Amino acid sequence: MTLHEKLAHIDKARELRSYHTEPAQMRAAAPGKVGELRLGFMLRNGRSVLHDLYRVTPLLVQRALYWDEAMPELPICSIISVGGGILQGDRYKIDISVGEGACAQVTSQGANRVHRMDANYASQYQAISLEDGAYLEYLPDFTIAYRGSRFINETDIVIADNATLLYGEMVLAGRKHHHAEERFGLDLLSMAVKVRRPDGRKLFAEKILIENGDPTIDFAAVMRGYDAFANIMCLTPPETATRIKARFATKFPVEDARALSGISRLPNAAGLMMRAVGIETRDVRKEVRHFWQIVREESCGRTLPEEFLWR
């Protein structure tokens, strides 16, 4: 499916039915508002390298760096947004592929800010593929949905049976320290993931949908009054998933805890899902990092480097 076909498909999503007005400033999906990024990693002379790079602003990756002291063979790419955040009418596509036996990490330069909107919406489509024995950590920073914003993200994942993917979505409930009405003051946040094998066999699908005024958002089984959450899935072979699950202790329920977290098995022996909620982003990051470290140690025999002081 081409980019235009996928964008047209997303445009028909039921939750977007009220958000098709054209912005007065520049029409939706106009030149300069359609960002594309393609990253391809492969083994070359026994080393994982970024062999394929295509970018269209406002999305940018400059080059792969090897700065992880605990895993120096890991090429790391940071996605840079030169547009200052996501605006109404923006349409993004990100395509990441990791070849047989290769490894990579993809992250972002900082939080993904979805600005306030008075017309239309913003969308992002992601395609991720991992071949035999591949390993990918795709952990973008927090998405911050401003008051009145509308953002839909769809991710299609194709992964081989013996590959490992650590994929994360982290969300902060608006600019909580800016204004009281910012907390879940968004109009729409939709995040969907579909996972299948290379032969087309479907493993599972998941969708998170938050709409303005949803009274269930603070139910005990949802946010429970917390302001940040993370859904981190580890798609990995069953034996690796078993070892990871044995090491990760559930933190729930704990009174007055700054964060709660736990893991569960995904359908069709696809791997594990870690979910966490916390008061601040740093509280959720701590839970994510703990899970991330266990995943890397059990999948690659490597650990994480020490955290940067400013994190």
N, C-alpha and C positions, 0 to 999 in steps of 0.2 A: 504494500500500500504506500503510495507516494505521500509526501508531506501534505499537499493540498487535499488529498483524499482523507487523510487522517484528521486534519483540522476540520474538514466538513463533517466527518463522523462525530467528533467531539461536540461540534456546534449543535448537533441534534439531541444532545443529552437532555433528559426531562428536567433536570434541576436548573437548566439555563433558559427555560422557556420565557422567563420574565426579563431577560437581560440581553436583548438583541437590538436595542437602540444604538445608533451610530454616534460616536463621540463628535462633538462640535469641532474639536481641534484638528484631528486627523482620523480618517476612517480606520476601522479595525483591520488588522493584517495588511496595512499599507507598507510600502518599502520603508525600511528602518525600524519596523515593528515586528518583523519576523526574524527571530534569531535561530540559527542552526549551528549544531556542534556535532562533529563525528570524531570519535577517538577509537583507534584500533591498536591493540597490543598483540605482540607475538614474540616467540623465541627466535633470536637471531644469534648464531654462534654461541648458543648456551646461555644467552642473556635476554631477559625480558625488556623489550623496547617499545616505544610509541612509534609505530611504523606508518600510521595513517592519521592525518590531522586535517580537518576541514572546519572552518569556522566562519560564521556570518554574524556581524555585530547585531545586537548588543552582547552576544555571548562570545567569550574569548578564552582560549588556552594558549599559552606561549610555548611551553616545552615541558617535557617530563624531567623531574629532578629526582635525585637519589639521596635524600637527606635523612632517611630513617635509619638511625644507628643500630637499632635492634634487628632490622631486616634490610641491609644495604642493597640487596638485589632488587628491591621493590621500586618500580618507577611510579612517581607520584605526580598527578596533574591537579591543579587547582583551577576551578571554573571561575572566571572573572566576569562580572556584569558591568559593562561600561555605561549602562543607562541609568545607574543610580537606583535600581529597583524595578519591580514589575508594575507596569502602568496599564490602564484600560485599553483594550484593543491589542495588547501584545500577544503574540503567538510564538512559542518556543518549541524546538525539537532537539532532543539530545539522544545520540546513538553511540552506545559503548559496546565494543566487542573485544573479547579476550580469547586468543587462539590457544591451541592445544599446549598444555604444560606451562603456559605463561602466567604471570601474576601482575597485579596493578592495584593502585589505590587512586580513587577519584574523590575529590572533596570540593569545597567552595571557599572563596576568599573570606566570606563572612556570612552574616544572616541574609536570608532571602526575604527582602521587604516587599510586601504587596500593598501598594499605595491605595488610598481612598479613591473611589470611582463614582461618577455620576451618570455613566452610560456604559453599556456593553460589559465585557468581562475580560479576563486574561486566562490563557490556557497554556499547558505544557504537556508534550507527549515525549515519553522516554522509551527507547528500545534497548534492551540489554541482552547480550548473548555470551554464553561461556561454553567453550568446547571442552573435550576430554581433559581432565586433570587441571583445568584452569582455576585460578584463585583471584577474586576481586573483592576489594573493600570499597563500597560506594556509600559514603557517609557525608552528605551535604550538611551544612550548618542549619540552624533553626530557620523555619519559615515563620515570619511575623505578619499576620494578616491584620492590616489596619482597619479601623472602623469604616464600614461602608464598602469594603473590598469584596471582589468576586473572583475566585481562583479555582480552576479545575485542573487536576493533574492525572494523567493516565500513564501507566507503566506496563509494558509487555516484556516479560522475561522468558528467555529460552535458555535452558541450562542442561548440560549433560549430567548423567547419573553420578559421575565421580568428580564433578566440579564443586567448588564452594563459593557462594556469594554471600557477603554480608551487606545487606541493603537497609538503609535507614531513612525514616521520615520523622523529623522532630518539629514540633509546633509550639509556639508561644501564643497565648490568648490575647494578642494585641499588645499595644504599647501600654502596659498596665500601670506604669509609673507616670504616664503622660496625662491621662484623663480617666476618670472612673468609667465612662461609657465606652472606653476602648476595649475593656475586657469582653471578649467574644461579641464585640460590636460589629463584626463582619457581616456581610449579607450572605455570603456563600463560600464554603471551603469544601471541595470534593476531591478525594484522593482514592484512586482505584488501582489495583495491581492484579495482573493475570500472569500465571506461571505455567509453562508447559515444557515438555521434553522436545528434543530436536525432531523426533518422529511425529510430533503433533499431539501426543498424549497430554491431556490437560491434567494438571496437578491440583490447582485450587485458584480461587479468585477471592479478592477481598475489596471492600469499599467502605470508606469513612466519609460520611456526609454530615456537615454541620451547617445549619441555616439559622438566620437571624431569629432570635426569640425562642429558640428551642428550649422548652422547660426541663428537658431531661439532662441537660449538659452537666449539671451538678449532682445528679443522682449518685448514690454510693458506688454503683458499679460502672460509672462513667468517670467524670473528673473529680467528684467528691470535694469540690471547693479548691482544687489545685489549679495552677495557671499554666503549666507546661507539661507536655506529654511527648512520648517517643514510642514509635512502633519500629522495632528493629528485627528483621527476619534474617535468619541464617539458613540458607538452602545448602544442604550438605548431605553426604551419605549417612545412612542410619547409624552405623557404628560410631561415627564421629559425633553425631547428634546425641547419642546416649552418653558419651563421655562428657560433653559440654553440660548436659542437663544435670548430671550427677554433681558437678562442681558449682552450679549456680544456685545459691540459696534464695528462696522466695522471701521477700520483705513485705508481708501483708498478713493480717492487719496489724499496724503498729500505731498506737495513739500518739498524736503530736509529732509524727515523723515528718521530716522535711521531704521525703520521697518514698514512694511505694513502687515495688517492681516484682515481676514474676515471669516465668516462661511456660510455654505450652508447646506441645507437638503440633506440627502442621499436617494437614491431610496427605494421604498417599505417600507416607514416609519421606516427605519433601524436606524436613528439617525442623527448625524451631522458630518460635516467635517470642521475642522479649518485649514486654510492654512496661512502661514506667510513667508515673506522674510525679510532679514535684512542685514546690513553691516557686523556685526560680530556675532559670535555665541551667545554672551550675549544679543544682541538685540532680537534675535529670542527666546531665552530662556525666556525672559521677557513676550513675547506674549503667549508662551506655558504655562507658569506658571499661567498667568491670566485665561486662559481657563480651565486649570486643576483645579484651585481653585473653579471656578463656578461649574464645573462638580461634584466635590466631595461634595460641599455644597448642591447641588440640588439632588444628588443621595443618599447621606449617612447622610446628616445633620451634617457633620463635615467639618472643613476647613483644610488648609494646615499649617504645622508648620512654624516658621520663617526660612528664608533661612539661610544656613550656611554662615559664613563671607567670606569664600574663594570662594563662587560661585558668 
